Amino acid sequence: MRNFDEDSSVTNALTEVVVQIDRPPEVVWRQFLDIGSWVTSHHIEEVQGARGSLGSITRVSYKDAVREGYPSPHYHYCKIIEVIPQQRYVLKTYSEDGGSYGVEITGFDDARFISKDGGTQITFNFFEEFRGKPKVSNDRSSINTDASRDGMVKNLNNLKRIVESS
């Protein structure tokens, strides 16, 4: 009989982070598009297309990958697949050929902007699938999805701080 479940080397994660920023969507949106100004957990480099344009691709490198013992390469890619100004921003995330951080990655990051209480509520969802179990030097046997969530909380709070202080 066929086993219809995924194999044990697949990890799926869904994470949602919500932040309220006390500025209108047009102000938040402008700063959001300057992703490198508020994302501190990763280095972001444009590799194809104009920054922030539909279809453009960035190479995103996790800054603590070496310290945390992840195998090379220590980066993945993000492609912008939908942009509705001041409303929605969607990225497809995927690994380098052969894997990134020791696993194959496929994911979607979906940021939604809603005018609320005189400010902007950002709801950020990321849906991730990791195939494989990385061999890391710190004895972890899989990708740490809690660290991904914690990183996004920190990054979105950076965005909030920057926008509200300007």
C-alpha positions as CSV (number, residue, x, y, z in Angstrom):
1,M,0.0,0.0,0.0
2,R,1.2,3.5,-0.8
3,N,2.2,5.9,2.0
4,F,0.7,9.2,1.0
5,D,2.6,11.3,3.6
6,E,5.7,13.1,2.7
7,D,9.0,11.5,3.6
8,S,10.6,12.3,6.9
9,S,13.2,14.6,5.4
10,V,10.5,17.2,4.6
11,T,9.9,20.0,7.1
12,N,7.0,22.4,6.5
13,A,6.6,25.7,8.4
14,L,4.0,28.4,8.4
15,T,4.7,31.5,10.3
16,E,2.7,34.7,10.8
17,V,4.0,37.9,12.3
18,V,1.8,41.0,12.7
19,V,3.1,44.5,13.5
20,Q,1.3,47.8,13.8
21,I,3.2,50.8,12.7
22,D,1.9,54.3,13.6
23,R,2.3,55.8,10.1
24,P,0.1,55.6,7.0
25,P,0.6,52.8,4.4
26,E,2.3,55.1,1.8
27,V,5.0,56.0,4.4
28,V,5.5,52.4,5.6
29,W,5.5,51.1,2.0
30,R,8.4,53.4,0.9
31,Q,10.6,52.2,3.8
32,F,9.5,48.6,3.4
33,L,10.8,48.6,-0.2
34,D,14.3,49.6,1.1
35,I,14.5,46.1,2.5
36,G,18.3,46.3,3.3
37,S,17.6,49.2,5.7
38,W,15.5,47.2,8.1
39,V,16.4,43.5,7.6
40,T,19.5,43.0,9.8
41,S,19.5,39.2,10.0
42,H,20.5,38.8,6.3
43,H,22.7,40.5,3.7
44,I,20.7,41.3,0.6
45,E,22.2,41.7,-2.9
46,E,20.4,42.4,-6.1
47,V,21.4,39.8,-8.8
48,Q,18.8,40.3,-11.5
49,G,16.3,43.1,-12.4
50,A,15.7,46.5,-11.0
51,R,15.5,46.7,-7.2
52,G,11.9,46.1,-6.0
53,S,10.5,45.4,-9.5
54,L,8.3,42.5,-10.4
55,G,10.5,39.5,-11.3
56,S,13.7,40.9,-9.8
57,I,15.8,38.5,-7.8
58,T,18.0,39.0,-4.7
59,R,20.6,36.7,-3.1
60,V,19.9,36.6,0.6
61,S,22.7,35.5,2.9
62,Y,22.0,34.6,6.5
63,K,24.6,36.5,8.5
64,D,24.9,33.9,11.3
65,A,25.1,30.8,9.1
66,V,28.8,30.2,9.6
67,R,28.7,30.8,13.3
68,E,25.7,28.5,13.7
69,G,27.5,25.8,11.7
70,Y,25.3,25.5,8.6
71,P,26.9,24.0,5.5
72,S,27.6,26.1,2.4
73,P,26.3,27.9,0.5
74,H,25.1,30.3,3.1
75,Y,22.6,32.1,0.9
76,H,19.3,31.6,-0.9
77,Y,17.3,33.5,-3.5
78,C,14.1,35.6,-3.4
79,K,12.1,36.5,-6.5
80,I,9.4,39.2,-6.4
81,I,6.3,37.5,-7.8
82,E,3.6,40.0,-6.9
83,V,3.5,43.7,-6.0
84,I,0.4,45.7,-5.3
85,P,1.7,49.1,-4.0
86,Q,0.8,49.8,-0.4
87,Q,-1.2,46.5,-0.2
88,R,0.8,43.4,-0.9
89,Y,4.4,42.2,-1.6
90,V,5.0,38.5,-2.3
91,L,8.4,36.8,-2.7
92,K,9.2,33.2,-3.8
93,T,12.2,31.9,-1.8
94,Y,14.4,29.1,-3.1
95,S,17.7,27.5,-2.6
96,E,20.8,27.5,-4.7
97,D,21.1,24.5,-7.1
98,G,22.0,21.6,-4.8
99,G,20.7,23.3,-1.7
100,S,21.4,26.2,0.7
101,Y,22.4,25.8,4.3
102,G,22.4,22.0,3.7
103,V,18.7,21.7,2.5
104,E,16.5,22.4,-0.5
105,I,14.3,25.4,0.2
106,T,11.0,26.4,-1.4
107,G,8.9,29.1,0.2
108,F,6.7,32.1,-0.2
109,D,6.8,35.4,1.9
110,D,3.6,37.3,1.8
111,A,3.4,40.8,3.3
112,R,0.0,42.5,3.5
113,F,-0.5,46.2,4.4
114,I,-3.8,47.3,5.9
115,S,-4.7,50.8,7.0
116,K,-5.8,50.5,10.6
117,D,-6.3,52.9,13.5
118,G,-4.5,55.7,11.6
119,G,-1.5,53.6,10.9
120,T,-0.5,50.4,9.1
121,Q,-0.9,46.8,10.1
122,I,1.6,44.6,8.3
123,T,0.7,40.9,8.4
124,F,3.7,38.9,7.2
125,N,3.3,35.2,6.4
126,F,6.0,32.9,5.3
127,F,5.3,29.4,4.1
128,E,8.4,27.2,3.9
129,E,9.3,23.7,2.8
130,F,12.8,22.3,3.6
131,R,13.9,19.0,2.1
132,G,16.8,17.3,3.7
133,K,18.3,17.3,7.2
134,P,21.4,19.5,7.3
135,K,24.4,18.3,9.2
136,V,25.4,21.3,11.3
137,S,28.3,21.6,13.7
138,N,26.1,22.6,16.7
139,D,24.2,19.3,16.8
140,R,21.0,20.6,15.3
141,S,19.4,18.1,12.9
142,S,17.0,20.4,11.1
143,I,16.4,24.0,10.1
144,N,15.4,26.1,13.1
145,T,12.0,27.6,12.1
146,D,11.7,29.4,15.4
147,A,14.9,31.3,14.5
148,S,13.3,32.3,11.2
149,R,10.2,33.6,13.1
150,D,12.3,35.4,15.7
151,G,14.4,37.0,12.9
152,M,11.3,38.3,11.2
153,V,9.9,39.7,14.4
154,K,13.2,41.5,15.0
155,N,13.3,42.8,11.4
156,L,9.7,44.0,11.3
157,N,10.3,45.8,14.7
158,N,13.3,47.4,13.0
159,L,11.0,48.6,10.2
160,K,8.6,50.0,12.8
161,R,11.3,51.8,14.7
162,I,12.8,53.4,11.5
163,V,9.4,54.5,10.2
164,E,8.1,55.8,13.5
165,S,11.3,57.7,14.2
166,S,11.3,59.6,10.9
